[in-house]
């Protein structure tokens, strides 16, 4: 939805207000996007752990949210905080 307005040398081209008007977004949303566009996804370690659990059980790969949540609690992956069941459900929908 957003377009890049910085050139390779870091110079801003054009007016931010023009881009915001064309994209129909607020300046605050546009600036927040520019600030966070290169940051990693905060749930990436959890998503990797969920995919590993699915790969381990090749015969039965039909994990629902409750079963995945229970598997995460049993495995306790290192350095991965386990969120609520609802967050696990949202992540499962996002990663497919």
C-alpha positions as CSV (number, residue, x, y, z in Angstrom):
1,X,0.0,0.0,0.0
2,X,2.9,2.4,0.7
3,X,5.5,3.4,-1.8
4,X,9.1,4.2,-1.1
5,X,10.0,7.9,-1.1
6,X,13.7,7.7,-0.3
7,X,16.4,7.2,-2.9
8,X,19.3,4.9,-2.4
9,X,21.4,7.7,-0.9
10,X,18.7,8.4,1.7
11,X,17.4,11.7,0.2
12,X,13.6,12.2,0.4
13,X,12.0,12.8,-2.9
14,X,8.6,14.6,-3.1
15,X,6.4,15.8,-0.3
16,X,5.1,13.4,2.3
17,X,1.7,15.2,2.4
18,X,1.2,14.5,-1.4
19,X,1.9,10.7,-0.9
20,X,-0.4,10.6,2.1
21,X,-3.2,12.2,0.2
22,X,-2.8,9.9,-2.8
23,X,-2.6,6.8,-0.7
24,X,-5.4,8.0,1.6
25,X,-3.5,7.5,4.8
26,X,-2.7,9.7,7.6
27,X,0.8,11.2,8.0
28,X,1.2,9.4,11.3
29,X,0.4,6.0,9.7
30,X,2.8,6.7,6.9
31,X,5.6,7.7,9.3
32,X,5.0,4.7,11.4
33,X,5.3,2.5,8.4
34,X,8.6,4.1,7.3
35,X,9.9,3.6,10.8
36,X,9.0,-0.1,11.2
37,X,9.2,-1.4,7.6
38,X,12.7,-3.0,8.0
39,X,12.1,-4.4,11.5
40,X,11.6,-8.2,11.8
41,X,8.3,-9.8,12.6
42,X,7.9,-10.2,16.3
43,X,6.3,-13.6,16.1
44,X,8.9,-15.2,13.7
45,X,10.5,-17.5,16.3
46,X,7.1,-18.7,17.3
47,X,6.0,-19.3,13.7
48,X,9.2,-21.3,13.1
49,X,8.6,-23.4,16.2
50,X,5.0,-24.1,15.0
51,X,6.2,-25.1,11.6
52,X,8.8,-27.4,13.2
53,X,6.1,-29.1,15.2
54,X,4.0,-29.7,12.0
55,X,7.1,-31.2,10.2
56,X,7.8,-33.6,13.0
57,X,4.4,-35.3,12.7
58,X,4.3,-36.1,9.0
59,X,1.5,-38.7,9.3
60,X,-0.9,-36.5,11.2
61,X,-0.4,-32.9,10.2
62,X,-3.9,-31.6,11.0
63,X,-3.2,-29.4,13.9
64,X,-5.9,-27.2,15.3
65,X,-5.3,-24.2,17.5
66,X,-5.9,-26.2,20.8
67,X,-3.6,-29.0,19.7
68,X,-0.9,-26.6,18.5
69,X,-1.1,-24.7,21.7
70,X,-0.7,-27.9,23.8
71,X,2.2,-29.0,21.6
72,X,3.9,-25.7,22.2
73,X,3.4,-26.0,25.9
74,X,4.9,-29.5,25.9
75,X,7.9,-28.7,23.7
76,X,8.7,-25.4,25.4
77,X,11.0,-24.1,22.5
78,X,14.1,-22.3,23.8
79,X,13.7,-18.5,23.8
80,X,10.2,-18.5,22.5
81,X,7.5,-17.2,24.8
82,X,4.2,-19.0,24.4
83,X,1.3,-16.6,24.0
84,X,-2.3,-17.2,24.5
85,X,-4.3,-19.7,22.5
86,X,-6.0,-17.0,20.5
87,X,-2.6,-15.6,19.4
88,X,-1.6,-19.1,18.3
89,X,-4.8,-19.3,16.3
90,X,-4.1,-16.0,14.6
91,X,-0.5,-17.0,13.7
92,X,-1.7,-20.3,12.3
93,X,-4.1,-18.5,10.0
94,X,-1.4,-16.0,8.9
95,X,1.3,-18.7,8.1
96,X,-1.2,-21.0,6.6
